[in-house]
Amino acid sequence: MSTYAKLINGKVQVAPKKTVRNKIVYSGSAYTDAMKIEDSYKLLIHNDMPTEEPNIGYHWESGWVESANAITQTWSQVANEPSLDEKVEEFLKKNLKPIDAFNVSGENGTRYYTLIFNNNNPQIETGDGQLNEELKHSIKKVPITDSVSGQTVNYYIPLLSEEALTRMGVKTN
């Protein structure tokens, strides 16, 4: 027995199991394929998903194409949604600039910190030129590769924990 359906807004709506005509209920084999066609249903043709692997970064997605007499399942390669890591990397590329200085405001006024490099190791120096031991390990290096030039730029983000901020005299609530 064949399956008949209608394609409504891109979704398949399978023909009902029974119909009523002239106050007579037709169900099962009594609701013939010819009757379904009269009711504007079309033959539904399923196709297996391709067995070959999709291109890297893509997956197979099913769709439907309607012709005069049938609705046929199709398969196409669709780009994968970016992973969380890819979304974060894209956000960083668009929104971060290399950091060389930042301010922290607290009870004791505003403190100025500078990101310095000592033998390519990032460290944070306070406004008075003293290396701040509390902060020197509070930096995250985020390497971002430019997709056009292929160059990698390291972005350094200060990671100031609540504990580090409290030790610096910064109110955290």
N, C-alpha and C positions, 0 to 999 in steps of 0.2 A: 504494500500500500504506500502510495506517495504522500509526501507532505506538501500542503499548500499554505500560502501565507500572503500577507500584504506587507509592503515596506512603508512605514509611516515615520516620517522625520528620522530616517536612517536606521530605525529599529524594526526588527522583524516581528510581525504579529501573526502568529499561527492561526489557521482557520479553527473555529470551534468544533467540538465533537458532534454537535447536533445543530439543527436549524429548524425553523418553523416556516412552513409555506401553506397558505390557504388553510390555516388552523390544523395542519397535520405536522407532527413532529417527525423529523428524519434524523436518525442517529446511526452511528457505526457505519456499516457498509451501505445502509440505505441512503446516507448522505454521500452521494457519489462524487467522483472527481469532476464530472461534467457540471454538477450542481454547484460545486465550489468555484469553478471557473465562471459560471453564470453570476455568482455572488462577488465577482471581481478578485478572487484569490488567484495566485499564480503558483506554478510549480516551484518549490524551494529546492535548490541544488547546493548541497554541501560539498566543499572541497577540502582535502586534508592540508594541514599546514605544511609548507615546504620542509623537506628534511635537511636541506643544506643549512649550514650556519649562516646567520645574517652577518652583514658587515660589522666590523668592530664599532661599538658605540650605538648599535641599532638592535631592534628586536622585531619579531613578526607581529603584525596586528591585522585582525580580521575586519573585513568590510563587506558591503553588499552592493551589487549592481543590478538594476532592474531593466529588463527588456520587455518587449511586448507580451511574451508568454511565460517568463520565468524570472525568479530572483536568484542570482548566483553569488555564492560566497567568493570573495577575493582575498588575497593576502598581499600585504605590502610591508616594506621595511620602514620603520619609524624610529627616529632618533630617541635614545634613552633619555629620561629625565636625568639631569646632573645629580651626582651623589652629594651628600651633605658636605664632604670635603671639597668637592668642586665648587659648590655654591659659596662656601667660605672663602676659597681662593679667589673666586670672581669678585666677591664683595671687597676683599682686601685690595685687589688690583684697582678697583674703581675708587675706593675711599681712603686708602692710606697713602701717606707721603712719608719719606724717610724722616724719622724723628731725630732732632738734634737737641731740643730743649723742651722743657715743660714746667709748669708751675703747679704747686700744690698749696691750697689755702687751708688754714687751720686756725686754732685758737691763738697761736703765736704769730699770726700774720701769714703772709704769702712767702713760701720758700721757692727759690728758683733752682732747678736742677738741669744739668747739661749731660747729654750722653757723650762720653768720650771713648776713644779706642786706644787700648794699650796692647800692642802686638796683636792687632785684629780682634781683641776681646773687648766687647762692649762693657763699659762701666758707667755708673752714674756719679757725677761730681756735684756737690752742693754749691750754692751761690758763692760761698767764700773760698772755693777752690779745694776744699777737702773732699777726699773720696768718701762717700757714704757707704760704710760697710753693710748697713742694714739693707741698702738697695742694690748693691752690685750684682746680686744673683736674682734680682727681680725683673729680669728682662727676658722677653721671648723673641728669638730670632725667627722671622718668617721669610724664607726665601721665595720670591715670586719670579717666575720666568715669563718674560714678555713673549706672547705668542707670535708677534710679528718679527721682532728683531732676534728672538732667541736668547737675549741676554738675561741673566739672573741678577736681581737686585735684592739685597737683604734689607728687610724692614725690621726695625727693632722697636718692640712695643713694651713700655714699662708695665709690669704686672705688679701692681701694688695691692698686696693682701690687706685685709682689715687690720691684721696684727701689725704689719709694717706701717700702715697709716697711723695707728694708735701710738706706736713708738715714736713717730715723727711729730706727735702732738696734733694730729688731724682728727677732728670729730667725724665719726663714721655714722652716727644716727641722724 
